[in-house]
Amino acid sequence: METNDADGSRDMLYLVGGLALLIAGAGLIMAHPAVRRQVRNGLDRVVPGIPENLSHGLSTVVPDLQRYLRLRSM
């Protein structure tokens, strides 16, 4: 019995779509400040020092990203 190539493409589409929904859902959940605080506290208990390093790294990346977007829009 031969497998149809369209079935494989459809399965891949479902997989990628599900992954996108998972990422979007996690982003929506993490957008709430109280949830973000709880996750940071949980991470700090498991691996101390990671939340501070993560926030410091993000604060250095955001201005660069904003500068890049401004240059690109010119």
MIDOSE-1310 file (N, C-alpha, C; in nm, 2 decimals, decimal comma, always signed):
residues 74
metn	+0,08/-0,12/+0,00/+0,00/+0,00/+0,00/+0,09/+0,12/+0,00; +0,07/+0,21/-0,09/+0,15/+0,34/-0,10/+0,09/+0,45/-0,01; +0,18/+0,52/+0,04/+0,13/+0,64/+0,12/+0,13/+0,76/+0,03; +0,03/+0,84/+0,05/+0,02/+0,96/-0,03/+0,10/+1,07/+0,03
dadg	+0,17/+1,14/-0,06/+0,26/+1,25/-0,01/+0,18/+1,36/+0,05; +0,05/+1,38/+0,01/-0,03/+1,49/+0,07/-0,06/+1,45/+0,22; -0,06/+1,33/+0,25/-0,08/+1,29/+0,39/+0,03/+1,33/+0,48; +0,15/+1,32/+0,43/+0,27/+1,36/+0,50/+0,28/+1,51/+0,51
srdm	+0,24/+1,58/+0,41/+0,24/+1,73/+0,42/+0,14/+1,77/+0,52; +0,02/+1,71/+0,52/-0,08/+1,75/+0,61/-0,04/+1,72/+0,75; +0,03/+1,61/+0,78/+0,08/+1,58/+0,91/+0,18/+1,68/+0,96; +0,27/+1,72/+0,86/+0,37/+1,82/+0,90/+0,30/+1,96/+0,93
lylv	+0,20/+1,99/+0,85/+0,13/+2,11/+0,87/+0,06/+2,11/+1,01; +0,00/+2,00/+1,05/-0,06/+1,99/+1,18/+0,05/+2,00/+1,29; +0,16/+1,94/+1,27/+0,27/+1,95/+1,37/+0,32/+2,09/+1,39; +0,34/+2,16/+1,28/+0,39/+2,30/+1,29/+0,29/+2,39/+1,34
ggla	+0,16/+2,37/+1,30/+0,05/+2,45/+1,35/+0,03/+2,43/+1,50; +0,04/+2,31/+1,55/+0,03/+2,28/+1,69/+0,15/+2,35/+1,77; +0,27/+2,34/+1,71/+0,38/+2,40/+1,78/+0,36/+2,55/+1,79; +0,31/+2,61/+1,68/+0,29/+2,76/+1,68/+0,18/+2,80/+1,78
llia	+0,08/+2,72/+1,79/-0,02/+2,74/+1,90/+0,03/+2,73/+2,04; +0,12/+2,63/+2,06/+0,18/+2,61/+2,19/+0,27/+2,73/+2,23; +0,34/+2,78/+2,13/+0,43/+2,89/+2,16/+0,35/+3,02/+2,18; +0,24/+3,04/+2,10/+0,16/+3,16/+2,12/+0,08/+3,15/+2,25
gagl	+0,04/+3,04/+2,29/-0,03/+3,02/+2,42/+0,07/+3,05/+2,54; +0,19/+3,00/+2,53/+0,28/+3,02/+2,64/+0,32/+3,17/+2,64; +0,32/+3,24/+2,53/+0,35/+3,38/+2,53/+0,24/+3,46/+2,59; +0,11/+3,42/+2,56/+0,00/+3,49/+2,62/+0,00/+3,47/+2,77
imah	+0,03/+3,35/+2,82/+0,03/+3,32/+2,96/+0,14/+3,41/+3,03; +0,26/+3,41/+2,96/+0,38/+3,48/+3,02/+0,36/+3,63/+3,01; +0,26/+3,68/+2,94/+0,24/+3,83/+2,93/+0,19/+3,89/+3,06; +0,13/+3,80/+3,14/+0,07/+3,85/+3,27/+0,18/+3,87/+3,37
pavr	+0,19/+3,99/+3,43/+0,31/+4,02/+3,52/+0,31/+3,92/+3,64; +0,20/+3,88/+3,70/+0,20/+3,79/+3,81/+0,25/+3,66/+3,78; +0,22/+3,61/+3,66/+0,27/+3,48/+3,62/+0,42/+3,49/+3,59; +0,46/+3,60/+3,53/+0,60/+3,61/+3,50/+0,68/+3,61/+3,63
rqvr	+0,63/+3,68/+3,73/+0,70/+3,69/+3,86/+0,71/+3,55/+3,92; +0,60/+3,47/+3,92/+0,60/+3,33/+3,97/+0,70/+3,24/+3,90; +0,71/+3,26/+3,77/+0,80/+3,17/+3,69/+0,94/+3,21/+3,73; +0,97/+3,34/+3,74/+1,10/+3,39/+3,78/+1,14/+3,33/+3,92
ngld	+1,05/+3,34/+4,01/+1,07/+3,29/+4,15/+1,10/+3,14/+4,14; +1,02/+3,07/+4,06/+1,04/+2,92/+4,05/+1,18/+2,89/+3,99; +1,22/+2,97/+3,89/+1,35/+2,95/+3,82/+1,46/+2,98/+3,92; +1,44/+3,08/+4,00/+1,55/+3,12/+4,10/+1,57/+3,01/+4,20
rvvp	+1,46/+2,94/+4,24/+1,48/+2,83/+4,33/+1,55/+2,71/+4,27; +1,53/+2,69/+4,14/+1,59/+2,57/+4,08/+1,73/+2,60/+4,04; +1,75/+2,71/+3,97/+1,88/+2,75/+3,92/+1,91/+2,90/+3,97; +1,98/+2,92/+4,08/+1,99/+3,06/+4,13/+2,08/+3,14/+4,03
gipe	+2,04/+3,27/+4,02/+2,11/+3,36/+3,93/+2,06/+3,37/+3,79; +1,98/+3,27/+3,74/+1,94/+3,28/+3,60/+1,84/+3,39/+3,58; +1,74/+3,42/+3,66/+1,65/+3,53/+3,62/+1,72/+3,67/+3,61; +1,82/+3,70/+3,70/+1,89/+3,82/+3,69/+1,97/+3,83/+3,56
nlsh	+2,04/+3,72/+3,53/+2,12/+3,72/+3,41/+2,03/+3,73/+3,28; +1,91/+3,67/+3,29/+1,82/+3,67/+3,18/+1,76/+3,81/+3,16; +1,72/+3,88/+3,26/+1,67/+4,01/+3,25/+1,78/+4,11/+3,21; +1,90/+4,09/+3,25/+2,01/+4,18/+3,21/+2,04/+4,16/+3,06
glst	+2,04/+4,03/+3,02/+2,06/+4,01/+2,88/+1,95/+4,06/+2,79; +1,83/+4,06/+2,83/+1,72/+4,11/+2,75/+1,73/+4,26/+2,75; +1,77/+4,33/+2,86/+1,77/+4,47/+2,86/+1,88/+4,52/+2,76; +1,99/+4,44/+2,74/+2,09/+4,49/+2,64/+2,05/+4,46/+2,50
vvpd	+1,96/+4,36/+2,48/+1,92/+4,33/+2,34/+1,81/+4,42/+2,29; +1,72/+4,46/+2,37/+1,61/+4,54/+2,33/+1,65/+4,67/+2,26; +1,74/+4,75/+2,32/+1,78/+4,87/+2,24/+1,84/+4,84/+2,11; +1,92/+4,74/+2,10/+1,98/+4,70/+1,97/+1,87/+4,66/+1,87
lqry	+1,77/+4,59/+1,91/+1,66/+4,55/+1,83/+1,58/+4,67/+1,78; +1,56/+4,77/+1,87/+1,49/+4,89/+1,84/+1,57/+4,97/+1,74; +1,70/+4,98/+1,75/+1,78/+5,05/+1,66/+1,78/+4,98/+1,52; +1,78/+4,85/+1,52/+1,78/+4,78/+1,39/+1,65/+4,80/+1,32
lrlr	+1,54/+4,80/+1,39/+1,41/+4,82/+1,33/+1,40/+4,96/+1,28; +1,45/+5,06/+1,35/+1,45/+5,20/+1,30/+1,53/+5,21/+1,17; +1,65/+5,15/+1,17/+1,73/+5,16/+1,05/+1,67/+5,09/+0,93; +1,60/+4,98/+0,96/+1,54/+4,90/+0,85/+1,42/+4,98/+0,79
sm	+1,35/+5,06/+0,87/+1,23/+5,13/+0,83/+1,27/+5,25/+0,74; +1,40/+5,29/+0,75/+1,44/+5,41/+0,67/+1,45/+5,38/+0,52
